[in-house]
């Protein structure tokens, strides 16, 4: 079994995050950087360096130049050229780089003369404090170097970028601090969380809910979907689930009751798959990996629903925080 990864709120408060300003009120500028490691020239190593295609939620549809997909196509061509020549140094061609903290090696950063932000690059800042304002709303304060300020125009927003659960996350926010505030800036972030427990065809009612969340760019609900199936071959709708799992706020785990080993599974499934049954201990592990106490949706056989309700209660999730289809 594999341990689940730390939550968004924890990751956000522990690490430096990359920030860029936008050219207009509607554009999201996407800048991807490759983290080069001492790796062999195997096919799997090159796949790890392949640029990740942006998810639909990262494109605003506003005709930005360059669009995040333009950047992706350019970097994909650069990766293909480097792979063909087996030369990883080609992945950093025409990039001006500076050293950042260890959590962000290889990131691009550039300072403009009158602001710490630049519309063409991301700059790393650290979170200095996190204040919980309501049950699901937090105020994050970021440090700026010296007495510098963002110098944003009226209504202009910034883009925050980081890595959460192994996925690159990028969202636009309007700071709540004054545009000329010196030495810091603040943003409000609202969280909500769903845990979906589905057995077999119990996956069906979960999909419209998932798609309604991913189709809404303003919806920042985190979702953990746990799908229980007998074997890997009997997982329903694999391509759709893999596509949904690319969204920054969606995690998908698979529980395979009749599989005894993960070795024969595709490598992209091994990290988020468990063998055996979803029992009380594994349920507690999943609950503890959530960022906050989730609202739980359950769908499966009568026996499955009863077992899940019992395990959730043992994990501290009350009946009024669950819905059984």
C-alpha positions, -999 to +999 in steps of 0.1 A: +000+000+000+010+035-007+007+065+017-015+093+006+001+128+002-002+159+024-032+182+019-034+214+000-037+236+031-006+220+046+014+223+014+003+259+009+014+269+044+047+251+044+062+259+010+071+289-011+047+295-039+052+310-073+033+341-083+029+361-115+008+391-125-016+391-155-014+413-186-052+418-184-081+411-161-091+379-178-058+362-188-040+334-169-004+333-179+011+298-176+048+292-172+060+257-169+095+247-158+112+214-159+130+201-128+161+184-141+175+156-120+204+132-123+186+105-142+194+078-167+184+080-203+156+054-200+122+059-216+106+063-182+130+091-172+122+110-204+084+105-198+089+121-163+104+152-180+077+154-206+057+187-203+022+181-187-006+192-209-027+219-192-061+209-178-092+226-193-096+245-161-063+263-166-074+281-198-097+311-195-108+310-231-101+348-234-077+346-263-045+352-243-013+356-262+005+333-255-022+309-244-012+282-220-017+257-248+007+277-270+033+274-242+026+237-239+031+231-276+063+250-277+077+231-247+065+198-261+084+204-293+115+213-273+111+181-252+107+160-284+139+176-299+158+169-267+146+133-264+155+126-301+190+138-294+191+122-259+203+156-246+185+169-215+205+202-216+183+212-246+153+214-222+167+246-208+175+264-241+167+301-241+156+302-205+170+327-180+170+310-146+179+319-110+182+297-080+152+294-058+146+275-025+149+237-027+111+233-030+112+250-064+145+241-082+149+253-117+120+278-116+120+310-137+121+343-119+126+379-130+122+411-111+109+443-128+120+478-118+088+489-101+072+457-089+082+423-076+060+407-103+065+403-140+037+392-164+061+368-183+075+348-153+067+335-119+085+346-087+088+325-055+073+339-022+069+323+012+037+321+032+043+340+065+010+333+082-023+316+077-055+327+096-087+307+096-116+332+092-145+308+089-150+271+088-138+270+052-121+303+045-085+312+052-064+344+049-029+338+036-002+364+040+028+362+017+062+379+023+077+403-002+114+412-002+123+444+017+097+471+014+086+461-021+050+459-032+029+443-059+020+476-075-012+462-091-037+483-111-073+485-100-090+452-104-059+434-116-054+399-102-024+376-097-019+339-104-006+315-076+011+284-087+024+254-068+024+216-066-003+198-046-007+160-045+019+158-073-001+180-096+007+216-107-020+239-093-026+273-107-054+297-097-061+334-100-068+356-070-074+393-063-053+403-032-073+418-003-043+438+008-038+474-006-021+474-040+007+495-025+011+475+007+048+472+014+066+439+024+035+417+021+003+408+002-028+388+013-053+366-004-085+348+008-089+312-002-121+292+004-121+254+007-147+227+006-142+190+004-161+159-008-152+123-002-168+099-027-170+062-019-181+041-049-183+004-054-187-009-090-216+007-108-220+030-077-195+052-097-224+064-119-240+091-097-206+104-087-196+114-123-221+142-129-211+158-095-174+156-105-180+170-139-201+199-125-171+208-103-145+206-130-167+225-155-169+255-131-137+274-129-149+292-098-155+260-079-126+252-056-142+221-040-116+194-033-128+159-042-114+125-032-130+096-052-124+061-039-134+035-064-137-001-053-134-028-080-125-065-081-096-062-105-078-036-126-095-048-158-129-042-142-124-005-134-151+013-153-144+044-175-106+044-171-100+072-197-126+095-181-113+089-146-077+096-156-088+128-173-107+139-142-077+131-120-056+157-140-076+185-124-057+202-095-086+196-070-094+159-078-078+129-063-088+093-073-078+062-055-086+026-066-092-003-042-088-037-060-102-065-038-090-094-059-055-081-069-026-093-048+002-071-063+005-038-080+036-047-101+016-056-132-004-024-132+006+005-154+030+028-135+005+057-137-019+037-115+005+022-090+008+052-067-029+056-061-040+020-060-045-003-030-050-041-030-075-058-007-107-044+006-116-009+019-115-016+056-117+005+088-079+012+089-077+023+053-107+045+057-090+063+086-059+067+064-080+083+037-099+105+061-067+117+077-053+126+042-082+150+036-075+187+041-106+191+064-135+169+075-152+160+042-189+156+034-191+119+023-211+105-006-216+067-007-230+044-034-227+007-037-245-025-026-264-025+007-236-044+024-210-019+010-231+011+022-235-003+057-198-011+060-188+024+048-212+041+072-197+020+101-161+027+091-168+065+087-184+066+122-153+049+136-132+076+118-152+104+134-175+112+105-211+116+118-242+105+100-253+140+092-221+144+072-229+115+049-253+109+021-261+073+008-275+070-027 
